[in-house]
Structures are given as C-alpha cells and as structure tokens.
C-alpha cells in the first residue's frame, strides 16, 4: 500500500521509523556530497526521499552514533533535492531535534568524538553542543518562516504546528540556562501567528522544559501555564486540555523544588502540594475526566517528592502512597498502575534520607518483597504485557539500600552493608544490572567496618 504525504506525516510525528532498506546508499561527503546527493534525489520521488530522510533522522536519536554527521547528511540531501515538501522539512527539523537529545546524553556517557570522526565523514555543519544543535534547528525554522512572510502566496515550504513543536521539544530536552526562555519564545510566536494554533503537545513541551529547569520560579510559572491551559479548555479549545502528562510534569517540578529547598517545613509543604494535585486528579477522574487517571509514574513521582524531605514522617507518607497504589492495582489489575522497580526504589530512597533506626531494616525488607514479587511474576511463564514493568532490583536499588544502611543508627549496619555488597557481586555474575557501581562501594566506605571486611575477603 502506498502512503500519501499526510499518512507519512503522521508516521513521522509518531516518531516511528518508516523505512530501513531501500536499495540505495547515501554517498560519502568525501566524494562531494552535494553533487552525488543531487544524483541520488533525481531518480526518486519525494515519498522515497522522505522515507530515507526519516530513516537517517531516527539514527540521530542514538547517542552512540556520530549524530551530527548523520544530521548533516539529512540536511545535505534536503538542500540538494528539488522534490521536497513540508514532510521533508519537518524530518530535517526532527533530525536536529534528536541530535540535541543525543548530544545531551553524550555528556554522561563515554563518547570519543575524534574516534567516531576518524571512521566517518566530516560534518558540513558547525554543531558541537546541544545548544548548537537547538540553535541550528531554530535557524532553519525562522528562515522558513521569514521566507513565507515575504511571499505568502509563493510556492514555498512554510512551517506548521509540527515544525514549532519539534523546535520547542528540542529546547526542552537540553540543559542550558536559557532553554526554557527559548521554548517559551517559540510558543509565543505560535500564539501570535494567525496561521498557527498551539496544541497540547506545544504546551506540554514548554512545561517539560520548566520541569527540568534550575530556575527557582519554574514551579510557579508552570502553575500559571496549567491554569491558562484549563481556562482555554473551558472556553472551548479542547486542543490544549491538560492531561496526565501535564500533571506528571508539574509533579516532576515539585521533586526538583523539594530538592532545592533547605528548610524541612518548606520541603514538606512542597510534598503536600504534590499530594494535593494527586488528590485533585482523582477527583477529576471521579467526575468523568478519565484522561487524568493517575498511573504508577504519578504515584512514584509524588513518593519521590516526599523522599526529598528526608524525615521519618515523610517516609511514612510515601509508605501510605505505596499501600494505596497496591490496593488500586489489586482492584483494577491495570499493569500501568502496578508498583515497579522505580516505585520500590523511590520508597527505599525515602527511608535512606532519614536517620531513623527503622530505615536499614525497612530498606532490606522492601528488597526482599521486590524479589518475591519478581519470582512470582516470572513463575507464571507468561510474557510481560505492554507497559508492564517488573520489580526486579537493580544496582540503583541496592545502592539506595546501602545509603539507608550507612545513615542508620543500627549497630549492626556494618554486617548489613557487607551482606548487601556481597549479594550484588553474586547477582552480577548472571545479571549485569546488579553490578556494584562506584556509588555502591562509596556507600560501603561510609561504613568502615563493612569496607574492611569486604576487602579482607577479596
């Protein structure tokens, strides 16, 4: 079946890869890419070109690849082609948007750009950082917009809502001081442009930028955007009606706020604000707004806000939420509301930030519960359902347990720490996800006796 341009656009928007092998290759820049790209596009229609561009754009999301060179390849093919349309333009933006995310991830993984460039073509675009990629993407967008404004009746490619959403999302996914302001500027341009109409994706992307911002005013600004979206929806604009993701983004901002606050009472107030939003979501669901149904991510985030408070009272509040979501899962059987490894690890983290005498024992008992639930699930022998996650502990879980042990006032914490470290080493023989990290050993060092026993054995 042959897809038309609109159908292909839907595939591109969904982030799906719409092609893998088409019997042709992209020429190397070393041989003169613009000439050969022209030869490549001359024998293929716009549909095939867009498929190949999207295949390359998908690769830009892999941080282990030379993403700038790949995005540059997309750009070279795009400029060399006379057979291009709005889909082509949006795939070009998509390539640079994904490159932004990959360059951001490369900050935290071992990536030798010189090694990669020695075995691939040299990028034709001067992009080195996530900001560079975001600015380059925005430049394409603004140039296309300016060209359309000069000649609105001409046969030109002009940006649509999808174009702007890609650019906003690119800024939202990178950690630079003014990324939030850049995302907001693009949203305002959409609002002020009579040709465009921002949608839920537009607003959620801006909220995403705020949720991960270090700006102390972000949460307040997000609440204003949330209220603005609700007002627009009540006035009949259903395209911007807030949903579960909107609420989860605001809850995520509460986590960052609680982490930054110093006073325990202020931290608890922030946690209670998050809990109030959860309760509001539940009321909306009861009133028929099922799109606000809290999932396990919602509960895990609210538990994480309580975890940042760092006192026994807040840890017990997180315990109450765990009990509640367990009951919800028992009643509904909905795997999207089933406690998973992140939920349990978050609860362990809530205890690990306290100095309560119960912390170490409770952390260990939670790991035992996770292992029992995982064994029961695997014993069923049935494949995991879509969206279902298990409770199998990982290195982060055990490291959090070690943190709880190191901070506890338990006189037997040295043996507890040693037992946990040895367990991690044993599990790692068959499960790499449990391999002790530097962080795990650092927690062992905090308990000197455990550290001494560990290295006296090995």
N, C-alpha and C positions, 0 to 999 in steps of 0.2 A: 504494500500500500504506500502510495506516495504522499508525504506530508506537505501541506501547504505552508505558506510563510507564517500564518498565525499559529498553526499547530506546533511548528518548530519553536516559535517564540515561547509558547507555554512550556515546552521541554527545557528550554534554556533557563526560564525563570525558576523552574523547579530544582535547578542545579543538577539535572540528570545529564549523564554523558550520552550524546546522541550518535555516537559513531566510534568505531575502534579501528577498522581496517578498510581502506577504500581502494587499494591497488595503486596508490601513488605515494610519493615521498616528498618531503619538503627539502628543497636544495639547501646546501650549506652556504652560509654567508661568506665563507672564504672564497667561493667561486663567483660572487657577485649576486647577492640575493635579489636585488630589485629586478634585474633582467630576467633571472630564472623564475622569480615569483610571477612575473608577467606571463611567462610561458605556461606556468602551472595553471593560472586562472583563465587563460584564453580558451582552454578546451573543456572547461567545466562550468556548469550553470551556478547561479547564486546559491541554490539549495545545497549542492555538494560542497561549495566553498564554505558555507556556514557550518556545515557538519564538521569539516576538517578544522575550522577555527575553534569550534566548541570543544573538539577533542583536545586540542592544544590548551585551551583555556582551563579545562579540567585538570590538566597536568600542573598548572600553575598553583594548584592547591596542595601540592606535595612539597613540603619544606625540605625534603632530602634531594630535590632536583634543582638544577640551575634555573630557577623560575624567571629571573629577569631575562635571560637569553630566550626562554620559551615565549614569554610575553612579547618580547621584541620581535620574535618570528611572527606572532599573530599580527602585530602592527605592520610589519613589512608586507605581509600578504594582503592585509586590508587596504593599505595605501596603493598597492600595485594593481588591485582589482578594480575594473570598471563595473563589474557586476556585484554591487553591494547594496544593501538595504538597511533598514532600521535594526533588523535582527543582527546583521553583521556588526553594526556599530555597538549594540549592546553586548555582544560577545567580546568585542575588543575591550570594552569597559570591564566586563566580567574577568577577563584575563588579568588586568591590572589590579582589580579588586582582590582577586585571590592571591596575587603576588604580594599585596600588602600584608595579608594574613600570614603567608609563608615566611616573609622577611621578619615579621614579628616573632614567629615561632623559632626562627633561626637564632634569635638572641639567646635562647635557652637550651639549644642542642649543639652538639659538636658539628660544625659545618665549615669545611675548608673551601672557601670560595675560589682560591687560587687553584686548588686541586681540580675542582669542577671545571673551571675555565680552561684548564690545560687540555681537556678532552672534549671540549665542545666549542661552538662558535662564539665569538665575542659579541656581546650585546651592542646594538647600534644606538641604544638609549642610555643616557647617563642617570641610571637609577641604582642607588646603593642601599638605601634605608627604607623602612616602611613609610616615612614621611615623603620621601622622594616619589615612591610609587603612588601614594594618595594624591600628591600634587600633580603628578603627570596625568593621572586619570581625570582629575578635576579640570586640568587644562584642556583635554580633549572635549569634555562636556561643555565648557564655557565657549570654546572656539566654535563648536557646532551650534550653540545657542546664538552666538553673535552673528554667524553666517545666516541663520534663519531670520533674525531680526532685520538684517539688511535687505533680504529678498524673500519675504514670507510667501510670495506666490511662485517662487522658483522651484525647480526640481531638485531640492536639497534634502539631505537626511537631517531631521531635526529631533532633538532629544524628547523622550516621552517620560512618563512617570517611572517606568522601569529604569531608565538611564539614571535619573536622580536617585532612585532607591539604591542602586548599585554603588553610587558615589558616597551616599550617606553611610551605608553599611561599611564601606572601606575605611572611612574615618573613625567609625565606631569601634572597629576591631584593632586599632593601634593605640599604643600608649605613649602619646606625645602630649605636652602641656595644653595645646590649643585644639586638640582633636574634637572636643565637644562643641567648641565655638564654630569650628568648620562645619560640623554636621548640622548645627542649628542654622547657620547661614544658608546652607543648601535647602533646608526645609522652608525657610522664609522665602527663598526665591521661588519655590514651588507654589507657596501660598499666594504670592503676589503675581504669579503668571496666570493670566486668564485661560491659557491653553492647557494648564495642568491642574490636577486635583490630587493632593496628598491622600494617601490611604493609610490603613493600619500599619502596613509594613514601614512606611515613612516615619511615622511617629514612634513605633517600637524601636526602630534603628537609632533614633536620637536618644531614646530612653536607655538603650543598650550602652551608648557612649557615656551617658551620665552615670550609669550603674557601676562602671569600672573606672570612673574618674577619681582623682585625688582631691578634687575641689570640695571644700567643706560645705559649700552651698548646694551641692548636686541633689541631695535628697529633697530639699525644699523646692528646687526647680522642677524636679520630677513630679512632685505632688501637684504643682501648678499645671504641668502638661497633662497629667492624669485627669485633673478637674476639667481642663479645656476640652479634652477628648470626650469626656462624659457629656459636657454641655453641647458639643457638636452633634453627638449621637442623639441626644434628647430633642434636638432641633430638626432631626430627620436625616442627618448624614450618617448612615449606617456603615459607611466605608471606614470610619475611624473609631468605631465602637470598641472600647477596650476588651481584651480577652485574657485568658490565663497567662499568656506570655507577658503581657503588660504588667500584671500584678506580680509575677515572679521577678521581673526586672526591678521593680520598686523594692521588693523584699531583699534582693541581692544588694541594693544600695544600702539597706539597713545593716547588713553584715559589715560592709566597709565602714559605715558610720560608727557602729559599736566598737569596731577595732581601733578607730582613731581616738575615740573619747577616752579620757583618763579617769574621770570620776565614776565610781561604781554605780551610783544612783542614776547618773546620766546614761550609762550603758544599759541599765535595767529599763529605764524609760524608753529607750530605743527598741529594746526587745519587746516591750509591751505594745509599742506602736506596730511592730511587725505582727504580733499576735492579734491585735485589733483588726488589721487588714485581712488576716486569715478568717476571722470570725465574720467580717463583712462579706467575704467571698462566699462563705457557707450560707449566709442569709440570702444572697443573690441567687444562689442555686435553688434554694427552697422556693424562691419567688418565680422560678422558671428560667433563669439565665444559666443554663447548663454549661455554657462556654467558660464559666468561672469555676467549674468543678476542680477543687484542689487535687493535685496529683502528688506522687511521692517526692517530686522535686520541691514542690511548695512546702511540704512539711519539713523536709531536710533543711531548706534554707532558713525557715523560722527557728528550727532547732539550732542551727549554726549561729543565729543572732544571739540566742540565749547562751550558747557556748562561749561567745566572746566576752560575756560579763565576768566569768571567772570566779564565781562563788557557788557554794553548795545549793543555795536557793535556786539559782538559775539552772543548775544541772538537774534539779528535781523538776523544774518546769519543762525541760527538754524530755525528761522521762515521761511526763504526763502526755506530751505530744506523741511519743513513741507508742504509748499504750493506746491512744486514740486512733492512730493510723492502723495499728494492728487490728483493732476492732472493726474499722472500716473495711479492711481487706477481708476479714473473716466474713463480713456481711455481704460484700459485693463480689469477691473473687476476682476483682479487676486487677490485673498484674501491673497496671500503671499506678496503682496505689499500694503496691506491695513493698514493705521495707527491704532495702537492698544494702550492698556493702557500704555505699556512701552514707546512708541513714545511720547505720550502726557505728560507723567510724566517726560520724559527727557527734553522736551521743557519747562515745568514748572520749572524744575531744572535749566535750563539756565537763566531764569529770577530770580530765587531765589538767585543766587550767585551775583546778582548786587544790587546796592543801588538806582536803577532808580526809579523815582516816579511812573512810569507806572507798575512796577513789580507786586504789590499786585493785582491791578485790572485785569491785564492780566492773572495772575495765576487763579483767580476766574472765569474769562470768559472762560478759557480753560477747567476747570472742568465742567462748565455748558454745554459746547459743547460736552464733553465726555458723559455726562448723556443723552443729547438729542439723540446723535448717538446710544447709547446703547438702549434707549427706542424704537427708530425706528427699530433697528435690532430685538429686542425681539417681537415687534408688528407683524412682518412678520410671526411668528409662525413656521418657518422652522428650522430644525436642523442646527447647525454650520457645515460648510464644513470642510473637512480635512485640517488642517493647519490654519484655521480661528480663530482669537482671537478677543475679544470684546474690547470696550473702557470703560468698567465699572470701575470707580475709586475704588481704594483700600486704605488701611491705608497709604501705602507709598506715594500715590498721595496726599492725604490730608496733610500728614506731610510735604511734599515738599511745598505745598501751604502755610502752616504755617511758613515755613522758609522764603518764599518770603515776607510774611507779616511782619515778625519780623525784616527783614533787610531793609524794605522800609522806605521812609521818609514821608509816608502818615500819616497825623494827625489822621485819623480815623482808624488806624490799630488795636487799642485795640478792637473795636467792630467787626472788620473783623475776628480777631483771635477767639474771643468768638463765633461768628456765626459758624465758621468752626468747632471748637471743639464740640459745641452742635450738629451740623449736624452729625458728626462722631458718637457721642453717640447714636443718634436717629437711624441712619442706622445700627449700630451694633446690635440693637435689633433683626433684621431679617437677617443681613449679617455679619457674624463673621470677614470677610476680612476687614471690616471697623473699627474694634475695635481700639480705640486710644491706641497707644503704649507709652512707656516711652518717646520716642523721640518726639512724638506729644505733650505731656504735657510739655516737656522741652522747646519746641518752644513757648508754651503758657506762660511759666515762663519768657521768654525773653521779652514778652510784659506784664509788671507788672499789668497794669490796667485790662487786659483780665484775668489774673490769679486770681486777686482779685474778679472780677465779677463772674468767674466760681465757685469758692468755697463759695461765698456768697449765690449762688443759691442752691448748693448741700450741 
